[in-house]
Amino acid sequence: MAKMMGPRFKQSRRLGLNVCGHPKAMDRATRGTSRADKKLTEYGRQLLEKQRLRAYYGVMEKQFSKYVRIAKKSEEQTGHALIKILETRLDNLVYRLGFASSIRQARQMVVHGHILVNERKVDIPSYIVEIGDTIELKGKSKDIEIFKDNFNNFFLNQYPYLEKDENKMSGTLVRYPERNEIPIEIEDQLVVEYYSRLM
Protein backbone atom coordinates (compact mmCIF):
# COMPACT_ATOMS: atom_id res chain seq x y z
CA MET A 1 0.00 0.00 0.00
CA ALA A 2 1.49 3.32 -1.07
CA LYS A 3 1.59 6.03 1.56
CA MET A 4 3.04 9.49 2.08
CA MET A 5 6.27 9.29 4.06
CA GLY A 6 9.15 11.66 4.68
CA PRO A 7 9.85 14.36 7.30
CA ARG A 8 6.53 15.93 8.34
CA PHE A 9 7.96 19.18 9.74
CA LYS A 10 10.06 19.79 6.65
CA GLN A 11 7.02 19.21 4.45
CA SER A 12 4.98 21.69 6.53
CA ARG A 13 7.70 24.36 6.24
CA ARG A 14 7.96 23.80 2.48
CA LEU A 15 4.20 24.11 2.00
CA GLY A 16 3.96 27.07 4.40
CA LEU A 17 1.17 25.42 6.40
CA ASN A 18 1.10 23.08 9.40
CA VAL A 19 -0.28 20.07 7.52
CA CYS A 20 0.71 17.50 10.16
CA GLY A 21 -1.06 19.13 13.12
CA HIS A 22 1.97 19.04 15.44
CA PRO A 23 2.30 22.22 17.55
CA LYS A 24 6.05 22.48 16.84
CA ALA A 25 5.88 21.81 13.10
CA MET A 26 6.44 25.44 12.08
CA ASP A 27 8.94 26.43 14.81
CA ARG A 28 11.90 26.56 12.42
CA ALA A 29 9.96 28.17 9.59
CA THR A 30 11.49 31.46 8.47
CA ARG A 31 10.59 33.83 5.68
CA GLY A 32 11.62 32.27 2.38
CA THR A 33 11.43 28.61 3.44
CA SER A 34 7.93 28.21 2.04
CA ARG A 35 6.96 28.19 -1.61
CA ALA A 36 4.09 30.47 -0.57
CA ASP A 37 6.70 33.19 0.16
CA LYS A 38 7.72 33.27 -3.49
CA LYS A 39 5.82 34.99 -6.27
CA LEU A 40 3.65 32.27 -7.80
CA THR A 41 1.76 32.10 -11.07
CA GLU A 42 -1.95 31.25 -10.96
CA TYR A 43 -1.04 27.66 -11.81
CA GLY A 44 1.59 27.67 -9.03
CA ARG A 45 -1.00 28.80 -6.46
CA GLN A 46 -3.41 26.08 -7.59
CA LEU A 47 -0.67 23.44 -7.41
CA LEU A 48 0.40 24.57 -3.94
CA GLU A 49 -3.16 24.38 -2.56
CA LYS A 50 -3.62 20.93 -4.08
CA GLN A 51 -0.37 19.73 -2.47
CA ARG A 52 -1.38 21.24 0.88
CA LEU A 53 -4.75 19.48 0.86
CA ARG A 54 -3.22 16.15 -0.18
CA ALA A 55 -0.56 16.44 2.53
CA TYR A 56 -3.10 17.39 5.19
CA TYR A 57 -5.08 14.17 4.68
CA GLY A 58 -2.07 12.06 3.62
CA VAL A 59 -3.67 10.91 0.36
CA MET A 60 -1.75 9.79 -2.73
CA GLU A 61 -2.33 11.50 -6.08
CA LYS A 62 -4.20 8.63 -7.77
CA GLN A 63 -6.74 8.34 -4.96
CA PHE A 64 -7.00 12.12 -4.57
CA SER A 65 -7.90 12.62 -8.26
CA LYS A 66 -10.52 9.87 -7.89
CA TYR A 67 -12.09 11.86 -5.03
CA VAL A 68 -12.11 14.97 -7.23
CA ARG A 69 -14.04 13.09 -9.95
CA ILE A 70 -16.61 11.92 -7.38
CA ALA A 71 -16.92 15.47 -5.98
CA LYS A 72 -17.51 16.89 -9.48
CA LYS A 73 -20.59 14.67 -9.82
CA SER A 74 -22.01 15.97 -6.54
CA GLU A 75 -24.82 18.53 -6.44
CA GLU A 76 -22.77 20.55 -3.93
CA GLN A 77 -19.91 22.91 -4.75
CA THR A 78 -17.07 20.67 -5.93
CA GLY A 79 -14.56 21.99 -3.39
CA HIS A 80 -16.93 21.48 -0.44
CA ALA A 81 -17.90 18.00 -1.65
CA LEU A 82 -14.22 17.05 -2.01
CA ILE A 83 -13.36 18.10 1.53
CA LYS A 84 -16.45 16.33 2.88
CA ILE A 85 -15.25 13.08 1.26
CA LEU A 86 -11.75 13.51 2.71
CA GLU A 87 -13.13 14.42 6.14
CA THR A 88 -15.28 11.26 6.33
CA ARG A 89 -12.40 8.87 5.62
CA LEU A 90 -12.04 6.42 8.49
CA ASP A 91 -8.42 7.33 9.31
CA ASN A 92 -9.33 11.03 9.53
CA LEU A 93 -12.33 10.43 11.83
CA VAL A 94 -10.22 8.20 14.09
CA TYR A 95 -7.90 11.23 14.40
CA ARG A 96 -10.76 13.72 14.86
CA LEU A 97 -12.29 11.61 17.65
CA GLY A 98 -9.00 11.69 19.52
CA PHE A 99 -8.03 8.02 19.31
CA ALA A 100 -4.76 9.09 17.65
CA SER A 101 -2.49 12.10 17.96
CA SER A 102 -1.97 12.41 14.19
CA ILE A 103 -3.50 11.15 10.95
CA ARG A 104 -0.43 8.94 10.44
CA GLN A 105 -0.98 7.28 13.80
CA ALA A 106 -4.71 6.94 13.03
CA ARG A 107 -3.93 5.22 9.73
CA GLN A 108 -1.59 2.80 11.49
CA MET A 109 -4.27 2.00 14.08
CA VAL A 110 -6.78 1.21 11.32
CA VAL A 111 -4.34 -0.94 9.31
CA HIS A 112 -3.34 -2.91 12.43
CA GLY A 113 -6.97 -3.78 13.15
CA HIS A 114 -7.54 -1.70 16.31
CA ILE A 115 -10.69 0.01 14.97
CA LEU A 116 -14.27 -1.26 14.67
CA VAL A 117 -17.02 0.38 12.61
CA ASN A 118 -20.49 -0.71 13.75
CA GLU A 119 -18.81 -3.52 15.75
CA ARG A 120 -17.01 -4.90 12.68
CA LYS A 121 -13.26 -4.65 12.14
CA VAL A 122 -12.36 -2.33 9.28
CA ASP A 123 -8.67 -2.15 8.33
CA ILE A 124 -8.99 0.12 5.28
CA PRO A 125 -7.96 3.75 6.09
CA SER A 126 -9.84 5.12 3.05
CA TYR A 127 -13.15 3.53 4.13
CA ILE A 128 -15.85 6.24 3.88
CA VAL A 129 -17.88 6.53 7.08
CA GLU A 130 -21.63 7.09 6.69
CA ILE A 131 -24.00 9.06 8.93
CA GLY A 132 -24.91 6.95 11.98
CA ASP A 133 -21.77 4.79 11.81
CA THR A 134 -20.11 4.23 15.18
CA ILE A 135 -16.31 4.05 15.45
CA GLU A 136 -14.72 2.42 18.48
CA LEU A 137 -11.58 0.70 19.67
CA LYS A 138 -11.50 -3.08 19.57
CA GLY A 139 -11.94 -4.72 23.01
CA LYS A 140 -8.26 -5.44 23.82
CA SER A 141 -7.11 -2.18 22.23
CA LYS A 142 -9.04 -0.20 24.87
CA ASP A 143 -6.40 -1.28 27.40
CA ILE A 144 -3.47 0.16 25.42
CA GLU A 145 -2.23 3.17 27.40
CA ILE A 146 -1.34 5.43 24.45
CA PHE A 147 -4.83 5.04 22.95
CA LYS A 148 -6.51 5.67 26.33
CA ASP A 149 -4.37 8.73 26.94
CA ASN A 150 -5.08 10.13 23.47
CA PHE A 151 -8.83 9.63 23.87
CA ASN A 152 -9.15 10.89 27.45
CA ASN A 153 -6.98 13.97 26.93
CA PHE A 154 -8.82 15.05 23.80
CA PHE A 155 -11.39 17.87 24.00
CA LEU A 156 -14.92 16.47 24.26
CA ASN A 157 -17.22 17.20 21.30
CA GLN A 158 -14.71 19.46 19.59
CA TYR A 159 -16.42 18.80 16.26
CA PRO A 160 -20.21 19.30 16.12
CA TYR A 161 -20.69 16.59 13.48
CA LEU A 162 -19.22 13.95 15.82
CA GLU A 163 -20.77 12.58 19.00
CA LYS A 164 -18.35 11.08 21.49
CA ASP A 165 -19.06 8.51 24.22
CA GLU A 166 -16.18 8.55 26.69
CA ASN A 167 -17.48 5.56 28.68
CA LYS A 168 -17.60 3.27 25.64
CA MET A 169 -14.54 4.91 24.03
CA SER A 170 -16.52 5.39 20.83
CA GLY A 171 -17.75 8.11 18.52
CA THR A 172 -20.52 8.48 15.95
CA LEU A 173 -20.79 10.55 12.78
CA VAL A 174 -24.15 12.24 13.45
CA ARG A 175 -24.22 14.34 10.27
CA TYR A 176 -21.96 15.45 7.45
CA PRO A 177 -19.71 18.39 8.35
CA GLU A 178 -20.26 21.90 7.04
CA ARG A 179 -17.24 23.45 5.32
CA ASN A 180 -16.78 26.10 8.02
CA GLU A 181 -16.60 23.36 10.71
CA ILE A 182 -13.57 21.68 9.16
CA PRO A 183 -10.41 23.24 10.61
CA ILE A 184 -8.18 23.37 7.55
CA GLU A 185 -6.76 26.51 5.93
CA ILE A 186 -7.22 25.57 2.29
CA GLU A 187 -8.67 27.51 -0.64
CA ASP A 188 -10.55 24.56 -2.08
CA GLN A 189 -11.62 26.50 -5.17
CA LEU A 190 -7.98 26.66 -6.31
CA VAL A 191 -7.77 22.85 -6.00
CA VAL A 192 -10.87 22.51 -8.19
CA GLU A 193 -9.40 24.93 -10.74
CA TYR A 194 -6.17 22.91 -10.84
CA TYR A 195 -8.03 19.71 -11.74
CA SER A 196 -10.33 21.46 -14.23
CA ARG A 197 -7.24 21.74 -16.48
CA LEU A 198 -6.70 17.98 -16.34
CA MET A 199 -10.22 16.49 -16.42
MARDRENZA-897046 format. One record per residue (C-alpha): z, x, y. Coordinates in Angstrom, 3 decimals. Layout:
R  z  x  y
R  Z  X  Y
...
***
This chain:
R  z  x  y
R  0.000  0.000  0.000
R  -1.072  1.494  3.325
R  1.560  1.592  6.035
R  2.084  3.037  9.490
R  4.056  6.266  9.286
R  4.679  9.146  11.658
R  7.300  9.847  14.356
R  8.340  6.535  15.932
R  9.741  7.958  19.177
R  6.645  10.064  19.786
R  4.453  7.016  19.207
R  6.534  4.980  21.686
R  6.235  7.701  24.361
R  2.480  7.958  23.804
R  2.004  4.198  24.109
R  4.397  3.960  27.072
R  6.399  1.174  25.418
R  9.397  1.098  23.081
R  7.516  -0.284  20.072
R  10.162  0.713  17.505
R  13.117  -1.058  19.131
R  15.442  1.971  19.044
R  17.554  2.296  22.216
R  16.839  6.046  22.481
R  13.102  5.881  21.815
R  12.078  6.437  25.445
R  14.814  8.939  26.425
R  12.423  11.898  26.558
R  9.591  9.959  28.171
R  8.470  11.491  31.463
R  5.681  10.590  33.827
R  2.382  11.623  32.270
R  3.442  11.430  28.609
R  2.039  7.928  28.208
R  -1.612  6.963  28.194
R  -0.575  4.087  30.465
R  0.156  6.698  33.186
R  -3.493  7.716  33.271
R  -6.271  5.818  34.995
R  -7.803  3.653  32.273
R  -11.070  1.757  32.104
R  -10.956  -1.953  31.252
R  -11.806  -1.038  27.657
R  -9.030  1.590  27.674
R  -6.462  -0.997  28.803
R  -7.590  -3.407  26.080
R  -7.413  -0.670  23.436
R  -3.937  0.398  24.570
R  -2.558  -3.163  24.384
R  -4.080  -3.616  20.926
R  -2.474  -0.366  19.731
R  0.881  -1.378  21.237
R  0.857  -4.753  19.484
R  -0.180  -3.221  16.154
R  2.525  -0.557  16.444
R  5.195  -3.102  17.388
R  4.683  -5.082  14.166
R  3.622  -2.073  12.057
R  0.363  -3.673  10.912
R  -2.727  -1.750  9.793
R  -6.083  -2.331  11.504
R  -7.774  -4.203  8.630
R  -4.964  -6.745  8.344
R  -4.574  -6.995  12.119
R  -8.256  -7.896  12.619
R  -7.885  -10.520  9.868
R  -5.031  -12.094  11.861
R  -7.230  -12.115  14.974
R  -9.946  -14.036  13.094
R  -7.377  -16.606  11.922
R  -5.981  -16.919  15.469
R  -9.478  -17.512  16.892
R  -9.825  -20.593  14.673
R  -6.544  -22.009  15.973
R  -6.436  -24.819  18.527
R  -3.934  -22.772  20.554
R  -4.752  -19.914  22.908
R  -5.925  -17.071  20.667
R  -3.385  -14.565  21.987
R  -0.444  -16.926  21.475
R  -1.652  -17.902  18.000
R  -2.014  -14.220  17.051
R  1.533  -13.358  18.101
R  2.883  -16.449  16.327
R  1.259  -15.246  13.078
R  2.711  -11.751  13.508
R  6.135  -13.132  14.422
R  6.326  -15.280  11.262
R  5.623  -12.401  8.870
R  8.494  -12.036  6.422
R  9.308  -8.419  7.334
R  9.528  -9.333  11.027
R  11.828  -12.326  10.432
R  14.092  -10.218  8.198
R  14.403  -7.902  11.226
R  14.863  -10.764  13.722
R  17.647  -12.295  11.612
R  19.520  -9.005  11.688
R  19.308  -8.027  8.019
R  17.646  -4.760  9.086
R  17.964  -2.492  12.104
R  14.191  -1.972  12.406
R  10.948  -3.497  11.150
R  10.441  -0.430  8.938
R  13.801  -0.978  7.278
R  13.027  -4.709  6.939
R  9.727  -3.930  5.215
R  11.489  -1.590  2.797
R  14.076  -4.272  1.995
R  11.324  -6.779  1.215
R  9.313  -4.344  -0.943
R  12.432  -3.339  -2.912
R  13.149  -6.972  -3.778
R  16.307  -7.544  -1.702
R  14.971  -10.689  0.014
R  14.671  -14.271  -1.261
R  12.615  -17.019  0.380
R  13.747  -20.487  -0.707
R  15.749  -18.812  -3.524
R  12.680  -17.014  -4.897
R  12.142  -13.262  -4.653
R  9.278  -12.357  -2.334
R  8.334  -8.673  -2.147
R  5.277  -8.994  0.124
R  6.086  -7.965  3.745
R  3.049  -9.838  5.120
R  4.130  -13.145  3.531
R  3.883  -15.847  6.237
R  7.081  -17.880  6.531
R  6.693  -21.632  7.092
R  8.933  -24.001  9.059
R  11.975  -24.910  6.947
R  11.809  -21.774  4.789
R  15.181  -20.106  4.229
R  15.449  -16.313  4.046
R  18.479  -14.719  2.415
R  19.671  -11.580  0.704
R  19.571  -11.501  -3.085
R  23.009  -11.939  -4.719
R  23.815  -8.262  -5.443
R  22.231  -7.110  -2.181
R  24.871  -9.042  -0.196
R  27.403  -6.397  -1.285
R  25.423  -3.467  0.155
R  27.404  -2.231  3.169
R  24.454  -1.336  5.428
R  22.948  -4.830  5.036
R  26.326  -6.514  5.666
R  26.941  -4.367  8.735
R  23.471  -5.077  10.133
R  23.871  -8.826  9.631
R  27.448  -9.145  10.891
R  26.928  -6.978  13.968
R  23.798  -8.824  15.050
R  24.005  -11.389  17.867
R  24.263  -14.924  16.472
R  21.304  -17.225  17.201
R  19.595  -14.712  19.456
R  16.262  -16.415  18.796
R  16.123  -20.212  19.298
R  13.480  -20.689  16.591
R  15.818  -19.221  13.949
R  19.003  -20.774  12.582
R  21.487  -18.355  11.078
R  24.222  -19.062  8.507
R  26.694  -16.182  8.551
R  28.678  -17.477  5.561
R  25.640  -17.599  3.271
R  24.025  -14.545  4.906
R  20.830  -16.517  5.387
R  18.523  -17.753  8.106
R  15.950  -20.517  8.476
R  12.784  -20.789  10.553
R  13.452  -24.150  12.239
R  10.271  -24.216  14.345
R  7.451  -21.959  15.447
R  8.350  -19.709  18.386
R  7.042  -20.260  21.905
R  5.316  -17.245  23.453
R  8.023  -16.781  26.095
R  10.709  -16.600  23.360
R  9.158  -13.575  21.681
R  10.611  -10.415  23.239
R  7.547  -8.180  23.371
R  5.932  -6.757  26.514
R  2.288  -7.221  25.575
R  -0.644  -8.666  27.513
R  -2.080  -10.550  24.560
R  -5.172  -11.623  26.495
R  -6.306  -7.984  26.657
R  -6.003  -7.774  22.849
R  -8.191  -10.868  22.508
R  -10.744  -9.398  24.934
R  -10.839  -6.165  22.914
R  -11.740  -8.032  19.712
R  -14.227  -10.328  21.457
R  -16.476  -7.240  21.744
R  -16.340  -6.702  17.985
R  -16.419  -10.221  16.490
***
